[in-house]
Amino acid sequence: MGFGAVAAAYERFRPGYPDELFELVAAYAGRPLRTALEIGAGTGKATRLFAGRGVAVTATDPDPAMLAELARNVPGAVTAPGSVRTVRAAFEELRPGPTYGLCYAAAALHWTRPEGRWARVAALLEPGGVFASFGGPVRLADPGLEERVRVARAAFLASDEVPSPDGTAPAAEMQWPGTELLRSPLFEDVRQVVLGRRLTLDAADYVGYLSTVSAYLELAPERRRAALGAVLRVLPARVGIDAGLIGHLARRVSAPA
């Protein structure tokens, strides 16, 4: 399953990131953010947030279609040093080189391999550099409508949510990846933050968003179309969604173990 096949839909239907998120990361850093390495940049939803605030971003992603969409939509995206530099590579394929003041992942960290994850992140950061991860499920704001959607998709899909990579319960006080960061000797000052966000979408746009969710992408094409059609039939013309963000921030220790 690859997101490249739905790169245009990903760009069109996935929500972007609010200015408040940049302000939160910058305040945590406590110093100017000049350079950043982005893990799993996709079509550049988060790239443009940081680059638009003057950060020189190296945006990495293994999918050429996603990077092509990023290049079409992010001002200054090039394949040479500049305000935004794109690199086609999975996180695990990145080789030691320049270090950055910030390394971040927007709804992408769960696609990285757990083995050696935090050593790789630490190696990308300057001493005292900041790691940030943010994302969160997009849910219908009306519980009754959410239940109708669950019933409509049940014949095709039990759930469309991504489980926690380390098995952390949804009600736990500290969520993943904060749970792993707290155990890593390479990072300190681990914080979890929550940004509430409520959006209103046309029903077709909400279903367009669902068409980019991995659980639907894993279905065979005919079943995917049937599942999305079943969901669309139970929706009103406009829907409210909760699209809040859960963020995790940590600082690379000055002398990693």
HELIX and SHEET records of a PDB file:
HELIX    1   1 PHE A    3  VAL A    6  5                                   4    
HELIX    2   2 ALA A    7  PHE A   13  1                                   7    
HELIX    3   3 ASP A   19  ALA A   29  1                                  11    
HELIX    4   4 THR A   47  ALA A   51  1                                   5    
HELIX    5   5 PRO A   64  ASN A   73  1                                  10    
HELIX    6   6 PHE A   91  GLU A   93  5                                   3    
HELIX    7   7 LEU A  109  TRP A  111  5                                   3    
HELIX    8   8 ARG A  117  LEU A  124  1                                   8    
HELIX    9   9 PRO A  143  ARG A  153  1                                  11    
HELIX   10  10 GLY A  178  ARG A  183  1                                   6    
HELIX   11  11 ALA A  203  LEU A  210  1                                   8    
HELIX   12  12 SER A  214  LEU A  217  1                                   4    
HELIX   13  13 PRO A  221  ARG A  233  1                                  13    
SHEET    1   A 8 ALA A  77  VAL A  78  0                                        
SHEET    2   A 8 VAL A  84  ARG A  88  1                                        
SHEET    3   A 8 ALA A  56  ASP A  61  1                                        
SHEET    4   A 8 THR A  35  ILE A  39  1                                        
SHEET    5   A 8 TYR A 100  ALA A 106  1                                        
SHEET    6   A 8 LEU A 125  GLY A 135  1                                        
SHEET    7   A 8 LEU A 245  ARG A 252 -1                                        
SHEET    8   A 8 PHE A 187  LEU A 195 -1                                        
SHEET    1   B 3 ARG A 139  LEU A 140  0                                        
SHEET    2   B 3 ARG A 238  ASP A 242 -1                                        
SHEET    3   B 3 ARG A 198  ASP A 202 -1                                        
END                                                                             
